Amino acid sequence: MAGELPYEAPLTEMRKKIEELQQFGLEKGIDFTEEVSRLEERYTKLEEEIYSSITAPQKVQLARHHQRPTSLDLISLIFTDFMELHGDRLFGDDLAVIGGLARLSGTPVTVIGQQRGKDTKDNIARFFGSAHPEGFRKALRLMRQADKFGRPVITFVDTKGAYPGKTAEERGQSEAIARNLIEMAKLSVPVICVVIGEGGSGGALAMAVGNRVLMLEHAIYSAISPNGAASILWKDASKADQAAEAMKITAQHLIEMEVVEDIVPEPKGGAHRDYEATAEAIKQKLEQHLAELSSMTGEQLRQDRYNKFRKIGEFQENMEKLEEPILEDSALGKD
């Protein structure tokens, strides 16, 4: 099985047995149809058991799968007439962020995505999908252009985080991320963001301030990676699986907490199994949510975006009065 993950090993072993039995039957001229049929039934049952109970640590593996479709893969399957635009008009062209003009079922849109590489050389050129400030500024330039001409903005989020190196800090990484948060909140066009792989830290949020935030079924979205959280909380990165369970980073957890609005189903086994089916599922969701948002005015869209993020999180306020003052008069130096 191509791109097999550790928890899929039982499926691979059973599939191997089925194929060996079929081959043996052909070589010896023996009919194993009934035996193969029973094994196929067992395979289907095991497949359902495994894929219906994928844990948070396993979803981390799926979200980071090297064969998972990238932004460019999905753009080519979902949109037509895509024209990529380059550069931030300030410093340079960051290949970790791609974007441009396209059509979604005939509707002009601006589409922007964080782009991982497809091989080692490509990953190095694209900084493994971790953008420098010029990447975020390129995204913002395209969003402002979309706002000017009334085009909806669609973003694909897929990054472990913003580039953490010295060069990024020298060019204003934190300011670039903060600027995107402010400016995306003020856009007067519909903004739909889709987390397609790993949505990590401020690097993800800088392209995810949308009216609707969608997630692929096995994507993850968090303020810090499970590895980073484990290093901080337990001083032990090997406890990343434990952190992943505790952090509630899956689409299923996040829709319950109203951080995201919708989950896009993936093919059985993950998006890397079928790019076309994944793209079609995303396209249907984009069309659905864009139709809902298109009837809103610019002010309504801004208010809708504000309300979405304002309601995230819960707190309790204790209004009970203290029976005793925190500091007695003597503690304040009074008689």
Secondary structure, DSSP 4 states (H G I P E B T S, - for coil): -TT--GGGHHHHHHHHHHHHHHHHHHHHT---HHHHHHHHHHHHHHHHHHHTS--HHHHHHHHT-TTS--HHHHHHHH-EEEEE----SSS---TTEEEEEEEETTEEEEEEEE---SSHHHHHHTGGG---HHHHHHHHHHHHHHHHHT--EEEEEEES-S--SHHHHHTTHHHHHHHHHHHHHT-SS-EEEEEEEEEEHHHHHTT---SEEEEETT-EEESS-HHHHHHHHSS-GGGHHHHHHHHT-BHHHHHHTTS-SEEE---TT-GGG-HHHHHHHHHHHHHHHHHHHTTS-HHHHHHHHHHHHHTSS------PPPSS-SS-GGGGT--
